[in-house]
Amino acid sequence: MSKLSAVPERAIASVQELNARADRLLPEIAKGAAQRERDRQLPYEAVAQIAKAGLFTSRIPTRFGGAGGSVRDVIALLIRIASADSNVAQALRPGFGFIEGLLASQAEGAEGERERWFERYLQGAVVGNAGWEVGGANGSISARIVRDGADYRATGSKYYSTGSLYADWVSAVALDENDQPVSFILPRDRQGLELLDDFDAMGQRLTASGTTHLHGVLVKADEIRTRTVEEGQRTIVTPFLQLFLAAVEAGIARNALNDAVAFANDHARPIKHSTATRSVDDPYVELSVGDIAARAFTAEAVVLHAAQSIDRAWAGGLDPKDVDQAAVDVAQAQYIAAESALKAAERVFDVGGASTTGRAHNLDRHWRNARTVANHNPRQWKAAAVGAWQLKGTPPPTSGLF
């Protein structure tokens, strides 16, 4: 049995207990991260053990058996996971986002759905996503869902199916006969649901964000869900999902710092004309590591500050003005976190010479991962939206990206 498999299953007690479990689990996940990324070894066990340890349940209210944590609690935990392996962290995004949607839902039957799904999470379920498609306008949907007696059949193909290869359940969306979007969720082993490992980005290669085919797959009536994120409307779920990406960036910056410190201590040697006999005593190595540390510190600080803004919106009853403010704060955090992670990942190579580029170390993964996460949403739009808010009080777009 591996050390990962030895993580115990215990009742959820508190956010503190979940963090203690993370203390035991994340070092084991971090140990194999560089090799997994280099050799394209999907982290099935890491995701399963995170679910088994109950980390998904940090936001589930105590009345449902969860830890009742805040958004800040969750985001702080996600930064820690991303600092161990950013691929694993991003693969969890649909699962954590699904919980936020359940919490925010005011639809008829929402309480029953919360009871059903929170119990599944408490039992270790993992939820993946198959929502986005390629071709057509950004965000357009071509998949179809039609009636089949008392149930439905869905047909189409999805891409960016983040986390679905690791999941027990896969959420998706398709257009009905009236061209209206319909959300649904399917068990991973449903006949007609085909998941492919064909994601070929330069970074975040292990997020399992490839293709999902819906081959006339059966969708039972009770698998249809009320949509919690609609085009043209902002809910508190959208800022959370955007902040999740910023948390991954903050984790990448922290991971880059950890690798820089380890390389300087374990592998680097001073340049020939340096006065230092050890790399850790070289003033320019110290400068480089200090620069990386400052950027990691900044990324984490702004992300946690934005998380508190989302918590304030919840505390205020999700007043639209508070939700808009949270969206603005998250946009600012994304802008700075991406910039910080990219620069931190670049500066890693300043702690040593040519040996830092060795494939065995795989230090370039930090920049590739940071760049790939940053490209989810153009940073220019984030800054421009914040500028419009500051100059004219214009709320950010309701495109699902703010």
Residue pairs with C-beta under 8 A, 6 or more apart in sequence:
2 28
2 45
3 28
4 25
4 28
4 29
4 45
4 46
4 49
5 45
5 49
7 21
7 24
7 25
7 49
7 52
7 53
9 52
9 53
9 54
9 124
10 17
10 54
12 18
12 54
12 57
12 60
12 65
12 66
12 67
12 122
13 67
14 67
15 58
15 67
15 68
15 69
15 73
17 67
18 53
18 54
18 55
18 57
18 58
18 67
18 69
18 77
19 77
21 53
21 54
21 55
22 53
22 55
22 77
22 80
22 81
25 49
25 50
25 53
26 80
26 81
26 83
26 84
27 84
29 43
29 46
29 49
29 50
29 81
29 84
29 85
29 88
30 83
30 84
30 85
30 255
30 258
32 41
32 43
33 84
33 85
33 87
33 88
33 255
34 361
34 362
34 365
35 41
35 362
36 42
36 43
36 85
36 87
36 206
37 87
37 205
37 206
37 362
37 365
38 359
38 362
38 365
40 205
40 206
41 206
42 165
42 166
42 197
42 206
42 208
43 85
43 87
43 88
43 91
43 166
43 206
44 165
44 166
46 85
46 88
47 88
47 91
47 92
47 126
47 163
47 166
48 124
48 126
48 166
50 56
50 81
50 88
50 92
51 95
51 124
51 125
51 126
52 124
54 67
54 122
54 124
55 77
55 81
56 92
56 95
56 96
56 99
56 121
56 125
56 126
57 65
57 66
57 67
57 118
57 121
57 122
58 66
58 67
58 69
58 73
58 74
58 77
59 66
59 67
59 68
59 69
59 70
59 71
59 73
59 74
59 96
59 99
59 100
59 103
60 66
60 67
60 68
60 99
60 118
60 121
60 122
61 68
61 103
61 118
62 68
64 114
64 115
64 118
64 119
64 122
65 118
65 119
65 122
66 118
66 121
66 122
67 73
70 307
70 311
71 240
71 243
71 307
71 308
71 310
71 311
71 314
72 304
72 307
72 308
72 311
74 96
74 307
75 243
75 244
75 247
75 303
75 304
75 307
76 304
76 307
78 89
78 92
78 96
78 244
78 247
78 248
78 251
79 247
79 250
79 251
79 254
79 300
79 303
79 304
80 251
81 88
81 89
81 92
81 251
82 88
82 89
82 90
82 247
82 248
82 249
82 250
82 251
82 252
82 254
82 255
83 251
83 252
83 254
83 255
83 258
84 251
84 255
85 206
86 204
86 248
86 251
86 252
86 255
86 369
86 373
87 204
87 205
87 206
87 207
87 369
88 206
89 247
89 248
89 251
90 162
90 163
90 204
90 207
90 244
90 245
90 248
90 373
91 128
91 162
91 163
91 166
91 206
91 207
91 208
92 163
93 129
93 162
93 163
93 241
93 244
93 245
94 127
94 128
94 129
94 162
94 163
94 164
94 167
94 171
95 121
95 126
95 127
95 128
95 163
95 167
96 240
96 244
97 129
97 237
97 240
97 241
97 244
98 117
98 127
98 171
99 117
99 118
99 121
100 236
100 237
100 240
100 241
101 228
101 229
101 237
102 110
102 113
102 114
102 117
102 118
103 114
104 228
104 235
104 236
104 237
104 318
105 113
105 114
105 226
105 228
107 226
108 226
109 226
110 226
113 225
120 168
120 169
125 168
125 169
126 163
126 166
126 167
126 168
126 169
127 163
127 167
127 168
127 169
127 170
127 171
127 185
128 161
128 162
128 163
128 164
128 165
128 166
128 167
128 169
128 170
128 171
128 188
128 208
129 160
129 161
129 162
129 163
129 164
129 170
129 171
129 172
130 158
130 161
130 164
130 170
130 171
130 172
130 195
130 212
130 214
131 158
131 160
131 161
131 171
131 172
131 173
132 139
132 158
132 159
132 160
133 140
133 141
133 142
133 143
133 156
133 157
133 158
133 159
134 159
135 142
136 142
139 231
139 399
139 400
141 173
141 174
141 175
141 181
142 156
142 175
143 154
143 155
143 156
143 157
143 158
143 172
143 173
143 174
143 175
143 214
144 154
144 155
144 156
144 174
144 175
144 176
145 152
145 153
145 154
145 155
145 174
145 175
145 176
145 182
145 184
145 219
146 152
146 153
146 176
146 177
147 177
148 218
150 221
151 218
151 219
151 220
151 221
152 182
152 184
152 218
152 219
152 220
152 221
152 224
153 216
153 217
153 218
153 219
154 172
154 174
154 184
154 214
154 216
154 217
154 219
155 174
155 214
155 215
155 216
155 217
156 174
156 213
156 214
157 211
157 212
157 213
157 214
158 172
158 211
158 212
158 213
158 214
159 209
159 210
159 211
159 212
160 199
160 209
161 170
161 195
161 208
161 209
161 210
161 211
161 212
162 207
162 208
162 209
163 207
163 208
163 209
164 170
164 188
164 195
164 208
164 212
165 195
165 197
165 208
165 210
166 208
167 188
168 187
168 188
169 185
169 186
169 187
169 188
170 185
170 186
170 187
170 188
170 193
170 195
170 212
171 183
171 184
171 185
171 186
171 225
172 183
172 184
172 185
172 186
172 212
172 214
173 181
173 182
173 183
173 184
173 227
174 181
174 182
174 184
174 214
175 181
175 182
176 182
181 227
182 224
182 227
183 224
183 225
183 226
183 227
184 219
184 223
184 224
184 225
185 223
185 225
186 193
186 217
186 219
186 223
188 195
190 217
190 218
191 217
191 218
192 214
192 215
192 216
192 217
192 218
193 212
193 213
193 214
193 215
193 217
194 212
194 213
194 214
194 215
195 208
195 210
195 211
195 212
196 210
196 211
196 212
196 213
197 208
197 210
198 210
198 211
199 205
199 207
199 208
199 209
199 210
201 209
201 372
202 368
202 371
202 372
203 365
203 367
203 368
203 369
203 370
203 371
203 372
203 373
204 368
204 369
204 372
204 373
228 235
228 237
229 235
229 237
229 238
229 400
231 398
231 399
231 400
232 398
233 398
234 320
234 323
234 324
234 327
234 395
234 396
234 398
234 402
235 323
236 310
236 313
236 314
236 318
236 323
236 326
238 327
238 400
238 401
238 402
239 306
239 309
239 310
239 313
239 323
239 326
239 327
239 329
239 330
239 402
240 310
242 327
242 330
242 331
242 334
242 377
242 401
242 402
243 303
243 306
243 307
243 310
243 330
243 333
243 334
245 334
245 373
245 376
245 377
246 299
246 302
246 303
246 306
246 330
246 333
246 334
246 337
246 338
247 303
247 337
248 373
249 299
249 303
249 334
249 337
249 338
249 340
249 341
249 370
249 373
249 374
250 296
250 299
250 300
250 303
250 337
250 340
250 341
252 341
252 344
252 345
252 366
252 369
252 370
252 373
253 292
253 295
253 296
253 299
253 300
253 337
253 340
253 341
253 344
253 345
253 370
254 296
254 299
254 300
255 366
256 292
256 296
256 341
256 344
256 345
256 347
256 348
256 366
257 289
257 292
257 293
257 296
257 344
259 348
259 361
259 363
259 366
260 288
260 289
260 292
260 347
260 348
260 351
261 289
263 348
263 351
263 352
263 356
263 361
263 363
264 279
264 280
264 285
264 289
264 351
264 352
265 279
265 280
267 352
267 355
267 361
268 279
268 285
268 351
268 352
268 353
268 355
268 356
269 279
269 352
269 353
270 276
270 277
270 278
270 279
270 281
270 282
270 285
271 282
271 353
274 282
274 284
276 282
276 283
276 285
279 285
279 351
279 352
280 286
284 350
285 350
285 351
285 352
288 347
288 350
288 351
289 351
291 343
291 344
291 347
292 344
292 347
292 348
295 340
295 341
295 343
295 344
295 347
296 340
296 344
298 336
298 340
299 336
299 337
299 340
299 341
299 344
302 332
302 333
302 336
302 337
303 333
303 337
305 329
305 333
306 326
306 329
306 330
306 332
306 333
309 325
309 326
309 329
309 330
310 326
310 330
312 322
312 325
312 326
313 319
313 322
313 323
313 325
313 326
316 322
324 395
324 396
327 395
327 396
327 402
328 385
328 386
328 389
328 395
328 396
330 402
331 382
331 383
331 385
331 386
331 396
331 402
332 382
332 386
334 377
334 379
334 382
335 379
335 382
335 383
335 386
338 370
338 373
338 374
338 379
339 379
341 366
341 370
341 373
341 374
342 367
342 370
342 371
342 374
344 366
344 370
345 366
345 367
345 369
345 370
346 367
348 356
348 363
348 366
349 356
349 357
349 363
355 361
356 363
357 363
357 364
377 401
381 401
382 402
385 394
385 396
385 397
385 402
386 396
388 394
388 396
389 395
389 396
396 402
